């Protein structure tokens, strides 16, 4: 079970850390997607900070502070649940697989962290 948790958590860390960097860099695809779902440009750094904090928290959880990892994974689950709702409400379905995949990895990380090692 620990190997599964490790792999899923590392993927969660990598994808959220990568997206945080893309948010802070204001990558073209981030700006385009944000505009499509009517997410204010001024909040993109906040979104990056949330994703980065989630990735860091999951890493800290892997390193032994399990409650922090659980809280971080829960935060990512909530973040991406909201992102999915925003995509559906704005009708931007063409790329919903991305927040869906991030949500799935965060949820799997949360479930495996709660289940124990």
C-alpha positions in Angstrom: 0.0 0.0 0.0 2.8 2.4 0.8 4.3 2.0 -2.7 0.9 3.0 -4.2 0.6 6.0 -1.9 4.2 7.0 -2.7 3.7 6.8 -6.5 0.3 8.6 -6.4 1.6 11.3 -4.0 4.7 11.9 -6.1 2.6 12.4 -9.2 0.3 14.7 -7.3 3.3 16.7 -6.1 4.8 16.9 -9.6 1.7 18.0 -11.5 0.7 20.6 -8.9 4.2 21.9 -8.5 4.5 22.1 -12.3 1.1 24.0 -12.6 2.1 26.4 -9.8 5.3 27.2 -11.7 3.2 27.7 -14.9 0.8 30.0 -13.0 3.6 32.1 -11.6 5.2 32.3 -15.1 1.8 33.3 -16.5 2.3 30.7 -19.3 0.2 31.2 -22.4 -2.0 28.2 -21.8 -2.7 29.4 -18.2 -3.8 32.8 -19.4 -5.9 31.3 -22.2 -7.7 28.9 -19.9 -8.2 31.5 -17.2 -9.8 33.8 -19.8 -12.0 31.0 -21.1 -13.4 30.3 -17.6 -13.5 34.0 -16.7 -11.0 33.6 -13.9 -9.4 37.0 -13.1 -5.8 37.4 -14.2 -5.1 39.1 -10.9 -5.9 35.8 -9.0 -3.6 33.6 -11.1 -0.7 34.0 -8.6 -3.1 33.1 -5.8 -4.0 29.9 -7.7 -0.3 29.2 -8.2 0.3 29.7 -4.4 -2.5 27.3 -3.5 -1.3 24.6 -5.9 2.3 25.1 -4.7 1.3 24.9 -1.1 -0.7 21.8 -1.8 2.3 20.1 -3.5 4.6 21.1 -0.6 2.1 19.9 2.0 1.8 16.5 0.3 5.6 16.3 0.2 5.8 17.1 3.9 3.2 14.4 4.5 5.3 11.9 2.6 8.3 12.9 4.8 6.4 11.9 8.0 4.0 14.7 8.9 0.9 12.7 7.9 -1.7 15.3 9.2 -0.1 18.0 7.0 -0.2 15.7 4.0 -3.8 14.9 4.6 -4.8 18.5 5.0 -2.8 19.5 1.8 -4.5 16.7 -0.2 -7.9 17.8 1.1 -7.1 21.3 0.1 -6.2 20.2 -3.4 -9.4 18.1 -3.7 -11.5 21.1 -2.8 -9.5 23.4 -5.2 -10.0 21.1 -8.1 -13.6 20.3 -7.2 -14.3 24.1 -7.5 -12.3 24.2 -10.8 -14.5 21.4 -12.2 -17.6 23.3 -11.2 -16.3 26.5 -12.8 -15.5 24.6 -16.1 -19.0 23.1 -16.2 -20.7 26.4 -15.3 -18.8 28.3 -18.0 -19.3 25.6 -20.6 -15.5 25.1 -21.0 -15.6 21.4 -21.4 -13.0 21.0 -24.1 -10.2 20.7 -21.5 -12.0 19.5 -18.4 -9.8 16.4 -18.4 -7.0 18.4 -16.9 -8.7 19.6 -13.7 -10.4 16.2 -13.6 -7.1 14.4 -13.6 -5.7 16.7 -11.0 -8.8 16.2 -8.9 -8.5 12.4 -9.3 -4.8 12.4 -8.2 -5.5 14.7 -5.2 -8.5 12.5 -4.2 -6.4 9.3 -4.5 -3.6 10.9 -2.5 -6.1 11.9 0.2 -7.7 8.5 0.3 -4.4 6.6 0.5 -3.0 9.1 3.2 -6.1 8.6 5.3 -6.0 4.8 4.9 -2.5 4.8 6.4 0.7 3.4 5.2 
